[in-house]
Amino acid sequence: MADLARVGSHDTTPPPADRRLIAVGIIRRRDGRTTTVRATPAGVTGSITPTGGAR
């Protein structure tokens, strides 16, 4: 139960200058669809596709 207390906490220390974020993304499957979103330094892309037999 003690681990749940850490869910909302985060480290505010910035990463070292020689490290940077390359990409962030999420994949969500719901109601027969897969939604994919990806963010990179070049921009944001996304798609929605049918999942499994829900075509």
N, CA, C and O atoms as CSV, one atom per row, in Angstrom:
chain,resi,resn,atom,element,x,y,z
A,1,MET,N,N,0.818,-1.193,0.000
A,1,MET,CA,C,0.000,0.000,0.000
A,1,MET,C,C,0.859,1.252,0.000
A,1,MET,O,O,0.436,2.291,-0.508
A,2,ALA,N,N,2.057,1.171,0.562
A,2,ALA,CA,C,2.936,2.336,0.606
A,2,ALA,C,C,3.331,2.799,-0.793
A,2,ALA,O,O,3.555,3.993,-0.996
A,3,ASP,N,N,3.422,1.888,-1.765
A,3,ASP,CA,C,3.781,2.260,-3.131
A,3,ASP,C,C,2.717,3.140,-3.782
A,3,ASP,O,O,3.045,3.975,-4.626
A,4,LEU,N,N,1.458,2.970,-3.410
A,4,LEU,CA,C,0.392,3.782,-3.986
A,4,LEU,C,C,0.539,5.254,-3.619
A,4,LEU,O,O,0.082,6.126,-4.358
A,5,ALA,N,N,1.163,5.532,-2.502
A,5,ALA,CA,C,1.358,6.920,-2.085
A,5,ALA,C,C,2.327,7.640,-3.022
A,5,ALA,O,O,2.315,8.868,-3.093
A,6,ARG,N,N,3.152,6.902,-3.730
A,6,ARG,CA,C,4.136,7.508,-4.628
A,6,ARG,C,C,3.583,7.777,-6.017
A,6,ARG,O,O,4.259,8.425,-6.815
A,7,VAL,N,N,2.386,7.309,-6.339
A,7,VAL,CA,C,1.847,7.446,-7.684
A,7,VAL,C,C,1.798,8.897,-8.132
A,7,VAL,O,O,2.160,9.189,-9.272
A,8,GLY,N,N,1.368,9.807,-7.287
A,8,GLY,CA,C,1.259,11.208,-7.666
A,8,GLY,C,C,2.545,11.999,-7.528
A,8,GLY,O,O,2.617,13.146,-7.969
A,9,SER,N,N,3.559,11.405,-6.922
A,9,SER,CA,C,4.800,12.144,-6.719
A,9,SER,C,C,5.704,12.004,-7.944
A,9,SER,O,O,5.628,11.016,-8.674
A,10,HIS,N,N,6.549,12.991,-8.155
A,10,HIS,CA,C,7.503,12.920,-9.253
A,10,HIS,C,C,8.749,13.718,-8.896
A,10,HIS,O,O,8.726,14.598,-8.035
A,11,ASP,N,N,9.811,13.391,-9.567
A,11,ASP,CA,C,11.092,14.053,-9.339
A,11,ASP,C,C,11.140,15.320,-10.184
A,11,ASP,O,O,10.963,15.249,-11.400
A,12,THR,N,N,11.373,16.463,-9.577
A,12,THR,CA,C,11.414,17.720,-10.317
A,12,THR,C,C,12.827,18.095,-10.762
A,12,THR,O,O,13.033,19.154,-11.354
A,13,THR,N,N,13.796,17.229,-10.479
A,13,THR,CA,C,15.168,17.484,-10.902
A,13,THR,C,C,15.262,17.319,-12.415
A,13,THR,O,O,14.872,16.271,-12.931
A,14,PRO,N,N,15.766,18.314,-13.145
A,14,PRO,CA,C,15.871,18.173,-14.601
A,14,PRO,C,C,16.915,17.128,-14.976
A,14,PRO,O,O,17.869,16.911,-14.229
A,15,PRO,N,N,16.741,16.473,-16.136
A,15,PRO,CA,C,17.732,15.483,-16.561
A,15,PRO,C,C,19.054,16.171,-16.896
A,15,PRO,O,O,19.075,17.375,-17.150
A,16,PRO,N,N,20.149,15.425,-16.900
A,16,PRO,CA,C,21.438,16.013,-17.267
A,16,PRO,C,C,21.378,16.618,-18.671
A,16,PRO,O,O,20.604,16.152,-19.507
A,17,ALA,N,N,22.166,17.626,-18.936
A,17,ALA,CA,C,22.132,18.342,-20.211
A,17,ALA,C,C,22.478,17.444,-21.395
A,17,ALA,O,O,22.029,17.710,-22.510
A,18,ASP,N,N,23.255,16.397,-21.185
A,18,ASP,CA,C,23.638,15.526,-22.300
A,18,ASP,C,C,22.579,14.455,-22.597
A,18,ASP,O,O,22.787,13.613,-23.471
A,19,ARG,N,N,21.454,14.478,-21.885
A,19,ARG,CA,C,20.363,13.546,-22.132
A,19,ARG,C,C,19.129,14.329,-22.539
A,19,ARG,O,O,18.858,15.395,-21.987
A,20,ARG,N,N,18.374,13.806,-23.508
A,20,ARG,CA,C,17.148,14.478,-23.910
A,20,ARG,C,C,16.092,13.450,-24.288
A,20,ARG,O,O,16.407,12.304,-24.609
A,21,LEU,N,N,14.860,13.870,-24.247
A,21,LEU,CA,C,13.740,13.013,-24.582
A,21,LEU,C,C,13.710,12.771,-26.083
A,21,LEU,O,O,13.777,13.716,-26.869
A,22,ILE,N,N,13.611,11.519,-26.478
A,22,ILE,CA,C,13.573,11.182,-27.897
A,22,ILE,C,C,12.128,11.076,-28.384
A,22,ILE,O,O,11.785,11.670,-29.406
A,23,ALA,N,N,11.281,10.338,-27.682
A,23,ALA,CA,C,9.885,10.186,-28.091
A,23,ALA,C,C,9.022,9.791,-26.897
A,23,ALA,O,O,9.496,9.163,-25.950
A,24,VAL,N,N,7.758,10.166,-26.959
A,24,VAL,CA,C,6.770,9.796,-25.948
A,24,VAL,C,C,5.550,9.296,-26.711
A,24,VAL,O,O,5.184,9.859,-27.743
A,25,GLY,N,N,4.930,8.254,-26.210
A,25,GLY,CA,C,3.763,7.757,-26.925
A,25,GLY,C,C,2.798,7.015,-26.031
A,25,GLY,O,O,3.104,6.685,-24.886
A,26,ILE,N,N,1.621,6.760,-26.582
A,26,ILE,CA,C,0.607,5.993,-25.872
A,26,ILE,C,C,-0.150,5.150,-26.893
A,26,ILE,O,O,-0.410,5.586,-28.015
A,27,ILE,N,N,-0.495,3.943,-26.481
A,27,ILE,CA,C,-1.347,3.072,-27.287
A,27,ILE,C,C,-2.536,2.712,-26.421
A,27,ILE,O,O,-2.373,2.224,-25.302
A,28,ARG,N,N,-3.733,2.951,-26.936
A,28,ARG,CA,C,-4.954,2.658,-26.172
A,28,ARG,C,C,-5.866,1.801,-27.046
A,28,ARG,O,O,-6.138,2.141,-28.197
A,29,ARG,N,N,-6.333,0.691,-26.487
A,29,ARG,CA,C,-7.264,-0.190,-27.193
A,29,ARG,C,C,-8.616,-0.126,-26.489
A,29,ARG,O,O,-8.738,-0.488,-25.318
A,30,ARG,N,N,-9.634,0.342,-27.224
A,30,ARG,CA,C,-10.951,0.490,-26.616
A,30,ARG,C,C,-12.035,0.443,-27.693
A,30,ARG,O,O,-11.861,0.998,-28.778
A,31,ASP,N,N,-13.133,-0.209,-27.395
A,31,ASP,CA,C,-14.297,-0.257,-28.282
A,31,ASP,C,C,-13.936,-0.734,-29.687
A,31,ASP,O,O,-14.459,-0.209,-30.670
A,32,GLY,N,N,-13.046,-1.726,-29.792
A,32,GLY,CA,C,-12.700,-2.279,-31.097
A,32,GLY,C,C,-11.761,-1.427,-31.921
A,32,GLY,O,O,-11.583,-1.684,-33.111
A,33,ARG,N,N,-11.155,-0.418,-31.317
A,33,ARG,CA,C,-10.215,0.457,-32.029
A,33,ARG,C,C,-8.921,0.584,-31.247
A,33,ARG,O,O,-8.919,0.517,-30.018
A,34,THR,N,N,-7.827,0.767,-31.961
A,34,THR,CA,C,-6.533,1.044,-31.346
A,34,THR,C,C,-6.152,2.473,-31.711
A,34,THR,O,O,-6.082,2.822,-32.890
A,35,THR,N,N,-5.908,3.287,-30.707
A,35,THR,CA,C,-5.474,4.665,-30.916
A,35,THR,C,C,-4.011,4.758,-30.520
A,35,THR,O,O,-3.634,4.377,-29.412
A,36,THR,N,N,-3.186,5.267,-31.433
A,36,THR,CA,C,-1.759,5.407,-31.187
A,36,THR,C,C,-1.366,6.867,-31.367
A,36,THR,O,O,-1.691,7.477,-32.386
A,37,VAL,N,N,-0.673,7.427,-30.389
A,37,VAL,CA,C,-0.186,8.810,-30.474
A,37,VAL,C,C,1.284,8.800,-30.099
A,37,VAL,O,O,1.676,8.179,-29.111
A,38,ARG,N,N,2.100,9.489,-30.892
A,38,ARG,CA,C,3.542,9.549,-30.641
A,38,ARG,C,C,4.023,10.982,-30.840
A,38,ARG,O,O,3.708,11.628,-31.840
A,39,ALA,N,N,4.795,11.466,-29.866
A,39,ALA,CA,C,5.351,12.823,-29.949
A,39,ALA,C,C,6.866,12.728,-29.978
A,39,ALA,O,O,7.467,12.055,-29.142
A,40,THR,N,N,7.481,13.399,-30.936
A,40,THR,CA,C,8.938,13.460,-31.066
A,40,THR,C,C,9.328,14.926,-31.222
A,40,THR,O,O,8.452,15.779,-31.360
A,41,PRO,N,N,10.611,15.235,-31.203
A,41,PRO,CA,C,11.022,16.626,-31.433
A,41,PRO,C,C,10.553,17.164,-32.783
A,41,PRO,O,O,10.413,18.375,-32.949
A,42,ALA,N,N,10.308,16.275,-33.751
A,42,ALA,CA,C,9.873,16.706,-35.080
A,42,ALA,C,C,8.389,17.004,-35.154
A,42,ALA,O,O,7.953,17.704,-36.069
A,43,GLY,N,N,7.595,16.493,-34.215
A,43,GLY,CA,C,6.158,16.744,-34.250
A,43,GLY,C,C,5.380,15.605,-33.613
A,43,GLY,O,O,5.945,14.746,-32.936
A,44,VAL,N,N,4.072,15.614,-33.844
A,44,VAL,CA,C,3.164,14.632,-33.240
A,44,VAL,C,C,2.453,13.891,-34.362
A,44,VAL,O,O,1.998,14.504,-35.329
A,45,THR,N,N,2.358,12.555,-34.230
A,45,THR,CA,C,1.605,11.754,-35.194
A,45,THR,C,C,0.629,10.870,-34.427
A,45,THR,O,O,0.796,10.635,-33.230
A,46,GLY,N,N,-0.373,10.393,-35.117
A,46,GLY,CA,C,-1.337,9.520,-34.482
A,46,GLY,C,C,-2.137,8.746,-35.512
A,46,GLY,O,O,-2.190,9.112,-36.686
A,47,SER,N,N,-2.762,7.662,-35.047
A,47,SER,CA,C,-3.618,6.881,-35.937
A,47,SER,C,C,-4.681,6.166,-35.104
A,47,SER,O,O,-4.514,5.925,-33.908
A,48,ILE,N,N,-5.779,5.838,-35.785
A,48,ILE,CA,C,-6.841,5.038,-35.182
A,48,ILE,C,C,-7.091,3.893,-36.157
A,48,ILE,O,O,-7.385,4.121,-37.330
A,49,THR,N,N,-6.973,2.655,-35.665
A,49,THR,CA,C,-7.168,1.488,-36.511
A,49,THR,C,C,-8.089,0.494,-35.824
A,49,THR,O,O,-8.191,0.486,-34.597
A,50,PRO,N,N,-8.775,-0.360,-36.622
A,50,PRO,CA,C,-9.608,-1.392,-36.018
A,50,PRO,C,C,-8.747,-2.375,-35.244
A,50,PRO,O,O,-7.601,-2.626,-35.618
A,51,THR,N,N,-9.292,-2.936,-34.163
A,51,THR,CA,C,-8.586,-3.907,-33.343
A,51,THR,C,C,-9.220,-5.273,-33.528
A,51,THR,O,O,-10.441,-5.410,-33.445
A,52,GLY,N,N,-8.401,-6.282,-33.777
A,52,GLY,CA,C,-8.891,-7.655,-33.837
A,52,GLY,C,C,-9.996,-7.866,-34.844
A,52,GLY,O,O,-9.871,-7.450,-35.996
A,53,GLY,N,N,-11.094,-8.514,-34.425
A,53,GLY,CA,C,-12.183,-8.865,-35.339
A,53,GLY,C,C,-13.204,-7.762,-35.538
A,53,GLY,O,O,-14.246,-8.018,-36.140
A,54,ALA,N,N,-12.966,-6.572,-35.074
A,54,ALA,CA,C,-13.950,-5.486,-35.166
A,54,ALA,C,C,-13.815,-4.682,-36.447
A,54,ALA,O,O,-14.055,-3.475,-36.433
A,55,ARG,N,N,-13.445,-5.299,-37.535
A,55,ARG,CA,C,-13.214,-4.569,-38.789
A,55,ARG,C,C,-14.451,-4.244,-39.529
A,55,ARG,O,O,-14.390,-3.633,-40.596
